[in-house]
């Protein structure tokens, strides 16, 4: 007889790779802030997760994280080029 809610029934499912989740999160957050730091992290975490996982268990998340990481780095380069073409960076402080 099967007992529902037993610990063995709850832990029998497959788990998503944590590196794939970290890659996806870094890629998404990197679109908005700190893209030069989080973009390469998303690429590295995604590459490690792709090596660790088989076809399932987060391979899609890892691939999405790698793609978002590349977009983050390209976005940073575009923003850097736009800032450089507008006369560079300057800080204005008060009066």
PDB file of N, CA, C and O in Angstrom, chain B, residues numbered from 101:
ATOM      1  N   UNK B 101       0.838  -1.176   0.000  1.00  0.00           N
ATOM      2  CA  UNK B 101       0.000   0.000   0.000  1.00  0.00           C
ATOM      3  C   UNK B 101       0.885   1.242   0.000  1.00  0.00           C
ATOM      4  O   UNK B 101       1.879   1.305   0.724  1.00  0.00           O
ATOM      5  N   UNK B 102       0.527   2.204  -0.797  1.00  0.00           N
ATOM      6  CA  UNK B 102       1.298   3.426  -0.928  1.00  0.00           C
ATOM      7  C   UNK B 102       0.776   4.472   0.041  1.00  0.00           C
ATOM      8  O   UNK B 102      -0.429   4.703   0.142  1.00  0.00           O
ATOM      9  N   UNK B 103       1.697   5.095   0.746  1.00  0.00           N
ATOM     10  CA  UNK B 103       1.285   6.193   1.621  1.00  0.00           C
ATOM     11  C   UNK B 103       1.600   7.499   0.921  1.00  0.00           C
ATOM     12  O   UNK B 103       2.741   7.755   0.536  1.00  0.00           O
ATOM     13  N   UNK B 104       0.589   8.310   0.763  1.00  0.00           N
ATOM     14  CA  UNK B 104       0.772   9.589   0.071  1.00  0.00           C
ATOM     15  C   UNK B 104       1.440  10.590   0.992  1.00  0.00           C
ATOM     16  O   UNK B 104       1.170  10.626   2.193  1.00  0.00           O
ATOM     17  N   UNK B 105       2.307  11.395   0.424  1.00  0.00           N
ATOM     18  CA  UNK B 105       2.998  12.409   1.207  1.00  0.00           C
ATOM     19  C   UNK B 105       4.227  11.890   1.923  1.00  0.00           C
ATOM     20  O   UNK B 105       4.804  12.598   2.748  1.00  0.00           O
ATOM     21  N   UNK B 106       4.640  10.666   1.626  1.00  0.00           N
ATOM     22  CA  UNK B 106       5.841  10.145   2.266  1.00  0.00           C
ATOM     23  C   UNK B 106       7.071  10.835   1.680  1.00  0.00           C
ATOM     24  O   UNK B 106       7.034  11.273   0.530  1.00  0.00           O
ATOM     25  N   UNK B 107       8.157  10.943   2.441  1.00  0.00           N
ATOM     26  CA  UNK B 107       9.356  11.623   1.938  1.00  0.00           C
ATOM     27  C   UNK B 107       9.934  11.002   0.675  1.00  0.00           C
ATOM     28  O   UNK B 107      10.493  11.717  -0.157  1.00  0.00           O
ATOM     29  N   UNK B 108       9.811   9.683   0.511  1.00  0.00           N
ATOM     30  CA  UNK B 108      10.376   9.053  -0.667  1.00  0.00           C
ATOM     31  C   UNK B 108       9.590   9.416  -1.920  1.00  0.00           C
ATOM     32  O   UNK B 108      10.165   9.505  -3.005  1.00  0.00           O
ATOM     33  N   UNK B 109       8.299   9.625  -1.786  1.00  0.00           N
ATOM     34  CA  UNK B 109       7.501  10.004  -2.945  1.00  0.00           C
ATOM     35  C   UNK B 109       7.792  11.444  -3.358  1.00  0.00           C
ATOM     36  O   UNK B 109       7.739  11.767  -4.544  1.00  0.00           O
ATOM     37  N   UNK B 110       8.094  12.301  -2.407  1.00  0.00           N
ATOM     38  CA  UNK B 110       8.345  13.701  -2.717  1.00  0.00           C
ATOM     39  C   UNK B 110       9.721  13.902  -3.333  1.00  0.00           C
ATOM     40  O   UNK B 110       9.887  14.816  -4.141  1.00  0.00           O
ATOM     41  N   UNK B 111      10.697  13.104  -2.995  1.00  0.00           N
ATOM     42  CA  UNK B 111      12.049  13.313  -3.489  1.00  0.00           C
ATOM     43  C   UNK B 111      12.387  12.464  -4.703  1.00  0.00           C
ATOM     44  O   UNK B 111      13.539  12.464  -5.136  1.00  0.00           O
ATOM     45  N   UNK B 112      11.425  11.739  -5.270  1.00  0.00           N
ATOM     46  CA  UNK B 112      11.732  10.865  -6.391  1.00  0.00           C
ATOM     47  C   UNK B 112      11.804  11.606  -7.721  1.00  0.00           C
ATOM     48  O   UNK B 112      12.281  11.035  -8.701  1.00  0.00           O
ATOM     49  N   UNK B 113      11.348  12.863  -7.793  1.00  0.00           N
ATOM     50  CA  UNK B 113      11.378  13.618  -9.042  1.00  0.00           C
ATOM     51  C   UNK B 113      12.768  14.086  -9.386  1.00  0.00           C
ATOM     52  O   UNK B 113      13.660  14.113  -8.538  1.00  0.00           O
ATOM     53  N   UNK B 114      12.945  14.455 -10.642  1.00  0.00           N
ATOM     54  CA  UNK B 114      14.254  14.953 -11.063  1.00  0.00           C
ATOM     55  C   UNK B 114      14.393  16.415 -10.659  1.00  0.00           C
ATOM     56  O   UNK B 114      13.417  17.165 -10.639  1.00  0.00           O
ATOM     57  N   UNK B 115      15.615  16.803 -10.340  1.00  0.00           N
ATOM     58  CA  UNK B 115      15.883  18.163  -9.884  1.00  0.00           C
ATOM     59  C   UNK B 115      16.610  18.926 -10.987  1.00  0.00           C
ATOM     60  O   UNK B 115      17.415  18.361 -11.728  1.00  0.00           O
ATOM     61  N   UNK B 116      16.312  20.209 -11.078  1.00  0.00           N
ATOM     62  CA  UNK B 116      16.977  21.072 -12.056  1.00  0.00           C
ATOM     63  C   UNK B 116      18.354  21.448 -11.535  1.00  0.00           C
ATOM     64  O   UNK B 116      18.532  21.692 -10.342  1.00  0.00           O
ATOM     65  N   UNK B 117      19.309  21.492 -12.421  1.00  0.00           N
ATOM     66  CA  UNK B 117      20.678  21.835 -12.064  1.00  0.00           C
ATOM     67  C   UNK B 117      20.734  23.265 -11.529  1.00  0.00           C
ATOM     68  O   UNK B 117      20.189  24.180 -12.147  1.00  0.00           O
ATOM     69  N   UNK B 118      21.382  23.460 -10.397  1.00  0.00           N
ATOM     70  CA  UNK B 118      21.490  24.768  -9.778  1.00  0.00           C
ATOM     71  C   UNK B 118      22.312  25.745 -10.594  1.00  0.00           C
ATOM     72  O   UNK B 118      22.041  26.946 -10.581  1.00  0.00           O
ATOM     73  N   UNK B 119      23.307  25.248 -11.300  1.00  0.00           N
ATOM     74  CA  UNK B 119      24.121  26.118 -12.148  1.00  0.00           C
ATOM     75  C   UNK B 119      23.297  26.673 -13.313  1.00  0.00           C
ATOM     76  O   UNK B 119      23.509  27.806 -13.745  1.00  0.00           O
ATOM     77  N   UNK B 120      22.356  25.868 -13.817  1.00  0.00           N
ATOM     78  CA  UNK B 120      21.489  26.337 -14.897  1.00  0.00           C
ATOM     79  C   UNK B 120      20.571  27.446 -14.396  1.00  0.00           C
ATOM     80  O   UNK B 120      20.330  28.426 -15.101  1.00  0.00           O
ATOM     81  N   UNK B 121      20.063  27.288 -13.184  1.00  0.00           N
ATOM     82  CA  UNK B 121      19.211  28.318 -12.600  1.00  0.00           C
ATOM     83  C   UNK B 121      20.022  29.595 -12.364  1.00  0.00           C
ATOM     84  O   UNK B 121      19.542  30.693 -12.643  1.00  0.00           O
ATOM     85  N   UNK B 122      21.239  29.458 -11.855  1.00  0.00           N
ATOM     86  CA  UNK B 122      22.099  30.620 -11.616  1.00  0.00           C
ATOM     87  C   UNK B 122      22.426  31.327 -12.931  1.00  0.00           C
ATOM     88  O   UNK B 122      22.465  32.557 -12.978  1.00  0.00           O
ATOM     89  N   UNK B 123      22.659  30.571 -13.984  1.00  0.00           N
ATOM     90  CA  UNK B 123      22.961  31.149 -15.284  1.00  0.00           C
ATOM     91  C   UNK B 123      21.783  31.958 -15.802  1.00  0.00           C
ATOM     92  O   UNK B 123      21.954  33.076 -16.288  1.00  0.00           O
ATOM     93  N   UNK B 124      20.599  31.395 -15.696  1.00  0.00           N
ATOM     94  CA  UNK B 124      19.408  32.093 -16.170  1.00  0.00           C
ATOM     95  C   UNK B 124      19.137  33.351 -15.356  1.00  0.00           C
ATOM     96  O   UNK B 124      18.792  34.392 -15.915  1.00  0.00           O
ATOM     97  N   UNK B 125      19.290  33.260 -14.057  1.00  0.00           N
ATOM     98  CA  UNK B 125      19.064  34.434 -13.191  1.00  0.00           C
ATOM     99  C   UNK B 125      20.081  35.531 -13.472  1.00  0.00           C
ATOM    100  O   UNK B 125      19.711  36.702 -13.560  1.00  0.00           O
ATOM    101  N   UNK B 126      21.350  35.178 -13.613  1.00  0.00           N
ATOM    102  CA  UNK B 126      22.378  36.180 -13.930  1.00  0.00           C
ATOM    103  C   UNK B 126      22.107  36.821 -15.281  1.00  0.00           C
ATOM    104  O   UNK B 126      22.304  38.025 -15.446  1.00  0.00           O
ATOM    105  N   UNK B 127      21.661  36.035 -16.243  1.00  0.00           N
ATOM    106  CA  UNK B 127      21.366  36.576 -17.567  1.00  0.00           C
ATOM    107  C   UNK B 127      20.201  37.547 -17.555  1.00  0.00           C
ATOM    108  O   UNK B 127      20.246  38.578 -18.225  1.00  0.00           O
ATOM    109  N   UNK B 128      19.159  37.229 -16.802  1.00  0.00           N
ATOM    110  CA  UNK B 128      17.986  38.102 -16.741  1.00  0.00           C
ATOM    111  C   UNK B 128      18.298  39.386 -15.986  1.00  0.00           C
ATOM    112  O   UNK B 128      17.980  40.475 -16.463  1.00  0.00           O
ATOM    113  N   UNK B 129      18.911  39.275 -14.825  1.00  0.00           N
ATOM    114  CA  UNK B 129      19.221  40.457 -14.021  1.00  0.00           C
ATOM    115  C   UNK B 129      20.262  41.320 -14.746  1.00  0.00           C
ATOM    116  O   UNK B 129      20.230  42.547 -14.644  1.00  0.00           O
ATOM    117  N   UNK B 130      21.173  40.687 -15.470  1.00  0.00           N
ATOM    118  CA  UNK B 130      22.195  41.416 -16.193  1.00  0.00           C
ATOM    119  C   UNK B 130      21.654  42.283 -17.311  1.00  0.00           C
ATOM    120  O   UNK B 130      22.343  43.196 -17.766  1.00  0.00           O
ATOM    121  N   UNK B 131      20.444  42.024 -17.765  1.00  0.00           N
ATOM    122  CA  UNK B 131      19.835  42.885 -18.771  1.00  0.00           C
ATOM    123  C   UNK B 131      19.547  44.272 -18.214  1.00  0.00           C
ATOM    124  O   UNK B 131      19.480  45.244 -18.966  1.00  0.00           O
ATOM    125  N   UNK B 132      19.375  44.367 -16.893  1.00  0.00           N
ATOM    126  CA  UNK B 132      18.976  45.625 -16.273  1.00  0.00           C
ATOM    127  C   UNK B 132      20.108  46.316 -15.521  1.00  0.00           C
ATOM    128  O   UNK B 132      20.253  47.535 -15.610  1.00  0.00           O
ATOM    129  N   UNK B 133      20.912  45.554 -14.783  1.00  0.00           N
ATOM    130  CA  UNK B 133      21.987  46.153 -13.996  1.00  0.00           C
ATOM    131  C   UNK B 133      23.240  45.288 -14.083  1.00  0.00           C
ATOM    132  O   UNK B 133      23.149  44.074 -14.263  1.00  0.00           O
ATOM    133  N   UNK B 134      24.388  45.902 -13.957  1.00  0.00           N
ATOM    134  CA  UNK B 134      25.694  45.227 -13.895  1.00  0.00           C
ATOM    135  C   UNK B 134      25.903  44.202 -15.007  1.00  0.00           C
ATOM    136  O   UNK B 134      26.365  43.089 -14.755  1.00  0.00           O
ATOM    137  N   UNK B 135      25.562  44.582 -16.235  1.00  0.00           N
ATOM    138  CA  UNK B 135      25.646  43.603 -17.319  1.00  0.00           C
ATOM    139  C   UNK B 135      27.071  43.179 -17.635  1.00  0.00           C
ATOM    140  O   UNK B 135      27.267  42.085 -18.165  1.00  0.00           O
ATOM    141  N   UNK B 136      28.074  43.993 -17.334  1.00  0.00           N
ATOM    142  CA  UNK B 136      29.450  43.580 -17.626  1.00  0.00           C
ATOM    143  C   UNK B 136      29.930  42.520 -16.633  1.00  0.00           C
ATOM    144  O   UNK B 136      30.847  41.759 -16.944  1.00  0.00           O
ATOM    145  N   UNK B 137      29.330  42.460 -15.456  1.00  0.00           N
ATOM    146  CA  UNK B 137      29.703  41.446 -14.466  1.00  0.00           C
ATOM    147  C   UNK B 137      28.824  40.207 -14.615  1.00  0.00           C
ATOM    148  O   UNK B 137      29.328  39.085 -14.647  1.00  0.00           O
ATOM    149  N   UNK B 138      27.524  40.410 -14.704  1.00  0.00           N
ATOM    150  CA  UNK B 138      26.591  39.288 -14.718  1.00  0.00           C
ATOM    151  C   UNK B 138      26.539  38.559 -16.062  1.00  0.00           C
ATOM    152  O   UNK B 138      26.198  37.376 -16.107  1.00  0.00           O
ATOM    153  N   UNK B 139      26.869  39.245 -17.151  1.00  0.00           N
ATOM    154  CA  UNK B 139      26.887  38.597 -18.463  1.00  0.00           C
ATOM    155  C   UNK B 139      27.905  37.462 -18.548  1.00  0.00           C
ATOM    156  O   UNK B 139      27.544  36.333 -18.882  1.00  0.00           O
ATOM    157  N   UNK B 140      29.179  37.751 -18.249  1.00  0.00           N
ATOM    158  CA  UNK B 140      30.154  36.655 -18.267  1.00  0.00           C
ATOM    159  C   UNK B 140      29.863  35.562 -17.235  1.00  0.00           C
ATOM    160  O   UNK B 140      30.124  34.385 -17.486  1.00  0.00           O
ATOM    161  N   UNK B 141      29.324  35.948 -16.080  1.00  0.00           N
ATOM    162  CA  UNK B 141      28.948  34.921 -15.096  1.00  0.00           C
ATOM    163  C   UNK B 141      27.862  34.001 -15.651  1.00  0.00           C
ATOM    164  O   UNK B 141      27.910  32.788 -15.447  1.00  0.00           O
ATOM    165  N   UNK B 142      26.891  34.572 -16.345  1.00  0.00           N
ATOM    166  CA  UNK B 142      25.832  33.762 -16.942  1.00  0.00           C
ATOM    167  C   UNK B 142      26.402  32.808 -17.986  1.00  0.00           C
ATOM    168  O   UNK B 142      25.967  31.661 -18.086  1.00  0.00           O
ATOM    169  N   UNK B 143      27.367  33.277 -18.758  1.00  0.00           N
ATOM    170  CA  UNK B 143      27.982  32.419 -19.778  1.00  0.00           C
ATOM    171  C   UNK B 143      28.748  31.271 -19.126  1.00  0.00           C
ATOM    172  O   UNK B 143      28.637  30.125 -19.561  1.00  0.00           O
ATOM    173  N   UNK B 144      29.521  31.571 -18.089  1.00  0.00           N
ATOM    174  CA  UNK B 144      30.318  30.535 -17.417  1.00  0.00           C
ATOM    175  C   UNK B 144      29.407  29.531 -16.714  1.00  0.00           C
ATOM    176  O   UNK B 144      29.593  28.322 -16.854  1.00  0.00           O
ATOM    177  N   UNK B 145      28.422  30.024 -15.958  1.00  0.00           N
ATOM    178  CA  UNK B 145      27.504  29.113 -15.267  1.00  0.00           C
ATOM    179  C   UNK B 145      26.734  28.246 -16.265  1.00  0.00           C
ATOM    180  O   UNK B 145      26.509  27.061 -16.019  1.00  0.00           O
ATOM    181  N   UNK B 146      26.338  28.833 -17.376  1.00  0.00           N
ATOM    182  CA  UNK B 146      25.617  28.069 -18.392  1.00  0.00           C
ATOM    183  C   UNK B 146      26.470  26.990 -19.026  1.00  0.00           C
ATOM    184  O   UNK B 146      25.998  25.880 -19.273  1.00  0.00           O
ATOM    185  N   UNK B 147      27.731  27.314 -19.292  1.00  0.00           N
ATOM    186  CA  UNK B 147      28.632  26.321 -19.891  1.00  0.00           C
ATOM    187  C   UNK B 147      28.889  25.162 -18.932  1.00  0.00           C
ATOM    188  O   UNK B 147      28.921  24.002 -19.343  1.00  0.00           O
ATOM    189  N   UNK B 148      29.071  25.487 -17.650  1.00  0.00           N
ATOM    190  CA  UNK B 148      29.286  24.428 -16.657  1.00  0.00           C
ATOM    191  C   UNK B 148      28.027  23.575 -16.520  1.00  0.00           C
ATOM    192  O   UNK B 148      28.114  22.351 -16.422  1.00  0.00           O
ATOM    193  N   UNK B 149      26.873  24.208 -16.513  1.00  0.00           N
ATOM    194  CA  UNK B 149      25.620  23.459 -16.387  1.00  0.00           C
ATOM    195  C   UNK B 149      25.376  22.577 -17.598  1.00  0.00           C
ATOM    196  O   UNK B 149      24.867  21.465 -17.455  1.00  0.00           O
ATOM    197  N   UNK B 150      25.730  23.054 -18.795  1.00  0.00           N
ATOM    198  CA  UNK B 150      25.541  22.228 -19.995  1.00  0.00           C
ATOM    199  C   UNK B 150      26.426  20.984 -19.957  1.00  0.00           C
ATOM    200  O   UNK B 150      26.035  19.924 -20.446  1.00  0.00           O
ATOM    201  N   UNK B 151      27.620  21.116 -19.375  1.00  0.00           N
ATOM    202  CA  UNK B 151      28.490  19.940 -19.252  1.00  0.00           C
ATOM    203  C   UNK B 151      27.968  18.960 -18.215  1.00  0.00           C
ATOM    204  O   UNK B 151      28.114  17.748 -18.370  1.00  0.00           O
ATOM    205  N   UNK B 152      27.354  19.490 -17.149  1.00  0.00           N
ATOM    206  CA  UNK B 152      26.901  18.630 -16.062  1.00  0.00           C
ATOM    207  C   UNK B 152      25.607  17.900 -16.377  1.00  0.00           C
ATOM    208  O   UNK B 152      25.389  16.794 -15.881  1.00  0.00           O
ATOM    209  N   UNK B 153      24.749  18.492 -17.187  1.00  0.00           N
ATOM    210  CA  UNK B 153      23.421  17.927 -17.388  1.00  0.00           C
ATOM    211  C   UNK B 153      23.340  17.151 -18.684  1.00  0.00           C
ATOM    212  O   UNK B 153      24.135  17.339 -19.605  1.00  0.00           O
ATOM    213  N   UNK B 154      22.371  16.289 -18.721  1.00  0.00           N
ATOM    214  CA  UNK B 154      22.059  15.575 -19.952  1.00  0.00           C
ATOM    215  C   UNK B 154      21.049  16.422 -20.732  1.00  0.00           C
ATOM    216  O   UNK B 154      21.032  17.644 -20.582  1.00  0.00           O
ATOM    217  N   UNK B 155      20.232  15.814 -21.537  1.00  0.00           N
ATOM    218  CA  UNK B 155      19.257  16.551 -22.336  1.00  0.00           C
ATOM    219  C   UNK B 155      18.218  17.235 -21.456  1.00  0.00           C
ATOM    220  O   UNK B 155      17.688  18.282 -21.831  1.00  0.00           O
ATOM    221  N   UNK B 156      17.922  16.672 -20.315  1.00  0.00           N
ATOM    222  CA  UNK B 156      16.935  17.262 -19.418  1.00  0.00           C
ATOM    223  C   UNK B 156      17.596  17.924 -18.239  1.00  0.00           C
ATOM    224  O   UNK B 156      18.792  18.216 -18.280  1.00  0.00           O
ATOM    225  N   UNK B 157      16.850  18.165 -17.198  1.00  0.00           N
ATOM    226  CA  UNK B 157      17.340  18.699 -15.923  1.00  0.00           C
ATOM    227  C   UNK B 157      18.023  20.052 -16.043  1.00  0.00           C
ATOM    228  O   UNK B 157      19.020  20.302 -15.365  1.00  0.00           O
ATOM    229  N   UNK B 158      17.505  20.921 -16.888  1.00  0.00           N
ATOM    230  CA  UNK B 158      18.017  22.272 -16.939  1.00  0.00           C
ATOM    231  C   UNK B 158      18.877  22.613 -18.133  1.00  0.00           C
ATOM    232  O   UNK B 158      19.480  23.686 -18.160  1.00  0.00           O
ATOM    233  N   UNK B 159      18.957  21.744 -19.121  1.00  0.00           N
ATOM    234  CA  UNK B 159      19.777  22.052 -20.294  1.00  0.00           C
ATOM    235  C   UNK B 159      19.222  23.259 -21.042  1.00  0.00           C
ATOM    236  O   UNK B 159      19.987  24.065 -21.570  1.00  0.00           O
ATOM    237  N   UNK B 160      17.916  23.387 -21.091  1.00  0.00           N
ATOM    238  CA  UNK B 160      17.296  24.545 -21.749  1.00  0.00           C
ATOM    239  C   UNK B 160      17.556  25.830 -20.998  1.00  0.00           C
ATOM    240  O   UNK B 160      17.807  26.872 -21.603  1.00  0.00           O
ATOM    241  N   UNK B 161      17.496  25.757 -19.666  1.00  0.00           N
ATOM    242  CA  UNK B 161      17.798  26.940 -18.852  1.00  0.00           C
ATOM    243  C   UNK B 161      19.247  27.360 -19.036  1.00  0.00           C
ATOM    244  O   UNK B 161      19.547  28.552 -19.113  1.00  0.00           O
ATOM    245  N   UNK B 162      20.135  26.398 -19.105  1.00  0.00           N
ATOM    246  CA  UNK B 162      21.552  26.704 -19.290  1.00  0.00           C
ATOM    247  C   UNK B 162      21.785  27.372 -20.639  1.00  0.00           C
ATOM    248  O   UNK B 162      22.549  28.333 -20.740  1.00  0.00           O
ATOM    249  N   UNK B 163      21.127  26.862 -21.669  1.00  0.00           N
ATOM    250  CA  UNK B 163      21.266  27.455 -23.001  1.00  0.00           C
ATOM    251  C   UNK B 163      20.705  28.874 -23.022  1.00  0.00           C
ATOM    252  O   UNK B 163      21.304  29.770 -23.617  1.00  0.00           O
ATOM    253  N   UNK B 164      19.564  29.082 -22.379  1.00  0.00           N
ATOM    254  CA  UNK B 164      18.984  30.424 -22.307  1.00  0.00           C
ATOM    255  C   UNK B 164      19.892  31.365 -21.522  1.00  0.00           C
ATOM    256  O   UNK B 164      20.020  32.537 -21.877  1.00  0.00           O
ATOM    257  N   UNK B 165      20.518  30.872 -20.468  1.00  0.00           N
ATOM    258  CA  UNK B 165      21.443  31.686 -19.692  1.00  0.00           C
ATOM    259  C   UNK B 165      22.655  32.102 -20.499  1.00  0.00           C
ATOM    260  O   UNK B 165      23.117  33.238 -20.389  1.00  0.00           O
ATOM    261  N   UNK B 166      23.174  31.193 -21.312  1.00  0.00           N
ATOM    262  CA  UNK B 166      24.313  31.515 -22.171  1.00  0.00           C
ATOM    263  C   UNK B 166      23.919  32.588 -23.185  1.00  0.00           C
ATOM    264  O   UNK B 166      24.666  33.540 -23.409  1.00  0.00           O
ATOM    265  N   UNK B 167      22.753  32.431 -23.791  1.00  0.00           N
ATOM    266  CA  UNK B 167      22.293  33.406 -24.784  1.00  0.00           C
ATOM    267  C   UNK B 167      22.081  34.770 -24.141  1.00  0.00           C
ATOM    268  O   UNK B 167      22.485  35.789 -24.700  1.00  0.00           O
ATOM    269  N   UNK B 168      21.445  34.796 -22.959  1.00  0.00           N
ATOM    270  CA  UNK B 168      21.242  36.069 -22.274  1.00  0.00           C
ATOM    271  C   UNK B 168      22.564  36.685 -21.835  1.00  0.00           C
ATOM    272  O   UNK B 168      22.704  37.908 -21.847  1.00  0.00           O
ATOM    273  N   UNK B 169      23.535  35.861 -21.446  1.00  0.00           N
ATOM    274  CA  UNK B 169      24.854  36.373 -21.088  1.00  0.00           C
ATOM    275  C   UNK B 169      25.548  37.035 -22.259  1.00  0.00           C
ATOM    276  O   UNK B 169      26.181  38.078 -22.099  1.00  0.00           O
ATOM    277  N   UNK B 170      25.435  36.439 -23.434  1.00  0.00           N
ATOM    278  CA  UNK B 170      26.022  37.039 -24.630  1.00  0.00           C
ATOM    279  C   UNK B 170      25.314  38.356 -24.951  1.00  0.00           C
ATOM    280  O   UNK B 170      25.960  39.336 -25.325  1.00  0.00           O
ATOM    281  N   UNK B 171      23.995  38.379 -24.806  1.00  0.00           N
ATOM    282  CA  UNK B 171      23.238  39.619 -25.039  1.00  0.00           C
ATOM    283  C   UNK B 171      23.670  40.696 -24.042  1.00  0.00           C
ATOM    284  O   UNK B 171      23.784  41.866 -24.407  1.00  0.00           O
ATOM    285  N   UNK B 172      23.909  40.311 -22.794  1.00  0.00           N
ATOM    286  CA  UNK B 172      24.380  41.267 -21.781  1.00  0.00           C
ATOM    287  C   UNK B 172      25.704  41.900 -22.182  1.00  0.00           C
ATOM    288  O   UNK B 172      25.867  43.117 -22.087  1.00  0.00           O
ATOM    289  N   UNK B 173      26.646  41.084 -22.629  1.00  0.00           N
ATOM    290  CA  UNK B 173      27.965  41.599 -23.007  1.00  0.00           C
ATOM    291  C   UNK B 173      27.857  42.494 -24.242  1.00  0.00           C
ATOM    292  O   UNK B 173      28.498  43.543 -24.304  1.00  0.00           O
ATOM    293  N   UNK B 174      27.051  42.086 -25.224  1.00  0.00           N
ATOM    294  CA  UNK B 174      26.861  42.903 -26.427  1.00  0.00           C
ATOM    295  C   UNK B 174      26.182  44.219 -26.066  1.00  0.00           C
ATOM    296  O   UNK B 174      26.551  45.268 -26.594  1.00  0.00           O
ATOM    297  N   UNK B 175      25.199  44.178 -25.176  1.00  0.00           N
ATOM    298  CA  UNK B 175      24.522  45.395 -24.730  1.00  0.00           C
ATOM    299  C   UNK B 175      25.497  46.348 -24.050  1.00  0.00           C
ATOM    300  O   UNK B 175      25.440  47.558 -24.268  1.00  0.00           O
ATOM    301  N   UNK B 176      26.385  45.807 -23.232  1.00  0.00           N
ATOM    302  CA  UNK B 176      27.388  46.654 -22.581  1.00  0.00           C
ATOM    303  C   UNK B 176      28.315  47.297 -23.608  1.00  0.00           C
ATOM    304  O   UNK B 176      28.659  48.474 -23.491  1.00  0.00           O
ATOM    305  N   UNK B 177      28.715  46.529 -24.606  1.00  0.00           N
ATOM    306  CA  UNK B 177      29.592  47.082 -25.642  1.00  0.00           C
ATOM    307  C   UNK B 177      28.885  48.176 -26.442  1.00  0.00           C
ATOM    308  O   UNK B 177      29.504  49.182 -26.790  1.00  0.00           O
ATOM    309  N   UNK B 178      27.615  47.992 -26.733  1.00  0.00           N
ATOM    310  CA  UNK B 178      26.844  49.009 -27.454  1.00  0.00           C
ATOM    311  C   UNK B 178      26.722  50.273 -26.609  1.00  0.00           C
ATOM    312  O   UNK B 178      26.914  51.380 -27.112  1.00  0.00           O
ATOM    313  N   UNK B 179      26.404  50.110 -25.327  1.00  0.00           N
ATOM    314  CA  UNK B 179      26.288  51.275 -24.450  1.00  0.00           C
ATOM    315  C   UNK B 179      27.628  51.998 -24.314  1.00  0.00           C
ATOM    316  O   UNK B 179      27.665  53.227 -24.255  1.00  0.00           O
ATOM    317  N   UNK B 180      28.708  51.257 -24.264  1.00  0.00           N
ATOM    318  CA  UNK B 180      30.036  51.854 -24.189  1.00  0.00           C
ATOM    319  C   UNK B 180      30.352  52.632 -25.464  1.00  0.00           C
ATOM    320  O   UNK B 180      30.909  53.728 -25.394  1.00  0.00           O
ATOM    321  N   UNK B 181      30.008  52.086 -26.617  1.00  0.00           N
ATOM    322  CA  UNK B 181      30.257  52.766 -27.889  1.00  0.00           C
ATOM    323  C   UNK B 181      29.410  54.030 -28.007  1.00  0.00           C
ATOM    324  O   UNK B 181      29.894  55.050 -28.497  1.00  0.00           O
ATOM    325  N   UNK B 182      28.165  53.978 -27.571  1.00  0.00           N
ATOM    326  CA  UNK B 182      27.296  55.164 -27.610  1.00  0.00           C
ATOM    327  C   UNK B 182      27.840  56.235 -26.683  1.00  0.00           C
ATOM    328  O   UNK B 182      27.872  57.410 -27.049  1.00  0.00           O
ATOM    329  N   UNK B 183      28.264  55.854 -25.500  1.00  0.00           N
ATOM    330  CA  UNK B 183      28.813  56.835 -24.563  1.00  0.00           C
ATOM    331  C   UNK B 183      30.103  57.443 -25.098  1.00  0.00           C
ATOM    332  O   UNK B 183      30.337  58.638 -24.919  1.00  0.00           O
ATOM    333  N   UNK B 184      30.937  56.653 -25.746  1.00  0.00           N
ATOM    334  CA  UNK B 184      32.192  57.166 -26.286  1.00  0.00           C
ATOM    335  C   UNK B 184      31.950  58.104 -27.467  1.00  0.00           C
ATOM    336  O   UNK B 184      32.700  59.060 -27.661  1.00  0.00           O
ATOM    337  N   UNK B 185      30.916  57.838 -28.252  1.00  0.00           N
ATOM    338  CA  UNK B 185      30.639  58.697 -29.401  1.00  0.00           C
ATOM    339  C   UNK B 185      29.998  60.014 -28.990  1.00  0.00           C
ATOM    340  O   UNK B 185      30.008  60.972 -29.763  1.00  0.00           O
ATOM    341  N   UNK B 186      29.448  60.077 -27.797  1.00  0.00           N
ATOM    342  CA  UNK B 186      28.831  61.308 -27.295  1.00  0.00           C
ATOM    343  C   UNK B 186      29.783  62.142 -26.457  1.00  0.00           C
ATOM    344  O   UNK B 186      29.335  62.988 -25.683  1.00  0.00           O
ATOM    345  N   UNK B 187      31.051  61.932 -26.588  1.00  0.00           N
ATOM    346  CA  UNK B 187      32.016  62.739 -25.871  1.00  0.00           C
ATOM    347  C   UNK B 187      32.553  62.083 -24.619  1.00  0.00           C
ATOM    348  O   UNK B 187      33.209  62.749 -23.818  1.00  0.00           O
ATOM    349  N   UNK B 188      32.304  60.833 -24.427  1.00  0.00           N
ATOM    350  CA  UNK B 188      32.867  60.127 -23.277  1.00  0.00           C
ATOM    351  C   UNK B 188      32.011  60.248 -22.034  1.00  0.00           C
ATOM    352  O   UNK B 188      30.853  60.663 -22.081  1.00  0.00           O
ATOM    353  N   UNK B 189      32.613  59.876 -20.929  1.00  0.00           N
ATOM    354  CA  UNK B 189      31.915  59.870 -19.655  1.00  0.00           C
ATOM    355  C   UNK B 189      32.301  61.112 -18.867  1.00  0.00           C
ATOM    356  O   UNK B 189      33.461  61.524 -18.876  1.00  0.00           O
ATOM    357  N   UNK B 190      31.348  61.697 -18.199  1.00  0.00           N
ATOM    358  CA  UNK B 190      31.652  62.821 -17.327  1.00  0.00           C
ATOM    359  C   UNK B 190      30.741  62.779 -16.111  1.00  0.00           C
ATOM    360  O   UNK B 190      29.587  62.356 -16.192  1.00  0.00           O
ATOM    361  N   UNK B 191      31.261  63.211 -15.024  1.00  0.00           N
ATOM    362  CA  UNK B 191      30.500  63.262 -13.780  1.00  0.00           C
ATOM    363  C   UNK B 191      30.253  64.721 -13.433  1.00  0.00           C
ATOM    364  O   UNK B 191      31.185  65.522 -13.378  1.00  0.00           O
ATOM    365  N   UNK B 192      29.029  65.050 -13.206  1.00  0.00           N
ATOM    366  CA  UNK B 192      28.671  66.400 -12.819  1.00  0.00           C
ATOM    367  C   UNK B 192      28.234  66.372 -11.357  1.00  0.00           C
ATOM    368  O   UNK B 192      27.275  65.688 -11.001  1.00  0.00           O
ATOM    369  N   UNK B 193      28.944  67.119 -10.518  1.00  0.00           N
ATOM    370  CA  UNK B 193      28.626  67.146  -9.096  1.00  0.00           C
ATOM    371  C   UNK B 193      28.344  68.584  -8.700  1.00  0.00           C
ATOM    372  O   UNK B 193      29.245  69.422  -8.663  1.00  0.00           O
ATOM    373  N   UNK B 194      27.099  68.855  -8.409  1.00  0.00           N
ATOM    374  CA  UNK B 194      26.705  70.141  -7.844  1.00  0.00           C
ATOM    375  C   UNK B 194      27.059  71.378  -8.652  1.00  0.00           C
ATOM    376  O   UNK B 194      27.418  71.285  -9.826  1.00  0.00           O
ATOM    377  N   UNK B 195      26.955  72.552  -8.005  1.00  0.00           N
ATOM    378  CA  UNK B 195      27.103  73.883  -8.473  1.00  0.00           C
ATOM    379  C   UNK B 195      28.141  74.227  -9.413  1.00  0.00           C
ATOM    380  O   UNK B 195      28.256  75.387  -9.809  1.00  0.00           O
TER     381      UNK B 195
END
